[in-house]
Amino acid sequence: MIDASRYPRLSRIKTPQDLRTFEPSELRAIADELRAYLIESVGKSGGHFGANLGVVELTTALHYLFNTPEDRIVWDVGHQAYPHKILTGRGDNIHTVKQKDGVAPFPKREESEFDTFGVGHSSTSISAALGMAVANKLAGNDRRVVAIIGDGAMTAGMAYEALNHAGGMEEEPNLLVILNDNRMSISEAVGGLTKMLGRMTGSRTLNALREGGKKLLGDKDKAPARFVRRWEEHWKGMFVPSTLFEEMGFHYTGPIDGHDMESLVATLKTLQGLKGPQLLHVITTKGKGYERAEGDQIGYHAVSPFNPDLGVVAKPGAVKKPTYTDVFGEWLCDMAAADPALLGITPAMREGSGLVEFSKQFPERYFDTAIAEQHAVTLAAGMACEGAKPVVAIYSTFLQRAYDQLVHDVAIQKLDVMFAIDRGGVVGPDGATHAGNLDLSFLRCVPNMVVMAPSDEHEARLLLNTAYAYKGPAAVRYPRGSGTGVAAGDSLDGVVIGKAVVRRQGSRIAVLAFGAPLPAALTAAEALGLTVVDMRFVKPLDRALILELARNHDGFVTVEDNVVAGGAGSGVSELLSAENIVLPVLHLGLPDAFQHHASREDLLAEAGLDADGIRDAIIKRWPDLAQTPARSAQG
């Protein structure tokens, strides 16, 4: 429960209707309490932090003025929606965010009627909000629709597709887009848009003249109104360095201070009464109100549980095992030092994908495309055309957004592009929107692709070398977090394409493990005396080894942290079928369902991909194995 003695106003707000019972003069105090409670609760739970602190006033003002949930508020990405969740009935439980059975980390339609659109990926808000506005207009209701999008998310092409559509519609939609400009994505925002927004200044006089002119001139399609509108845009260009949004058909207001409650409320109240597509530009500070977060906006983007009085500090004596991301980052710098043709590309995920050190050592060979996954992949294709060796570092869940480019621009042309795919398989607390459960399925069906899945840190290094040496499109897919703790080494040597390794020689059943589940598969197989193979390659498979194992084993078990449908195991069955080999095959992988947020360990156990789950599934298929004493014979 929210402590009423510390948060006397916030504790009385269970829904936005409660918020609207307060006088406007109390909104500043409510925002202060909301920010303090947010700092306290995220300190207990961890989670996204800086972006949430930056939208406290904006969230309060929106729910105060708009009749939510009847009016629709659509958040972009959703990592800034904690204040929204607190004001819409989830304040008492916000400390459970990202935990199993706790509050979802992003807006989720099934969690609350106030979460009008489920999100997690960037730049979807304007499209979704426009769709809502169109549907509402056709249904004859007049509810308002508001999309809140950050300047980082505005770097993605999808946002401009939506703006272009909305601004060009013959029957103008009643849509308010709020551009929350804090000059940050996860890292600093990059690109021409960021520079343009930095030059923009507000003009209240211009906005007042424009609104007055509308009333005087009447019909916007008549010649006088069209002439004055064009004159206004050119005149405004003398005061505001860009008229991009106006040219696209939106009426631009701002920029205004997103932390000035009085100004926010007054401006939003004005915009509530205006028809057609509107864009409000607000300037906010990521981490606002918590000095450490304001000073380190990258470090406090998302945090583990911490003491707000001390900030985020390393635990004394804690030894951090290198993650797969760390292994990739170190490899990238080593390979770049050895080969000047290497170019590194990230779609706005420098920190998450392990490119920080590379960006410092090789700044002229580092390319951050902002949140533009499609552009990132085709950019790499163009680089490869001219003899460069681009390495695209990208999360599995974000590569989904560039699938056409991977197929059309890279694979069809068999261009020499390497994909380093982070967060493959189960990711955990961020939920279904960030899970990398599908990539083995959507990669292995693409002609010309080589697809690899390392089982530990040393294997990751070997397979990264192998992918880089391959002359064509190749992908190395690895999970979030640390592996087994084995040293990655510093070799730049690779392995033979398509060659698997027998890790344990047993009998009866051969367990073919793809990537990260290998340690769990080995533990399960030890108890049952089974053969275990580290497959390494999802495509091409080690055909010779699979056929040899089929001759001297009674069945196969395939294990992968990918959905079973169309995954690596499916490739094994397809091979056996093509060779007219009839052999029982048990496919173990992730379920045909979107898993909710929980720890990676919980989700793997839920899917039966921990050692106990693998063992139990094998015994269920071959019950007599439970009576067979284990035989250990390492290979």
Disulfide bonds with the S-S distance in Angstrom:
none
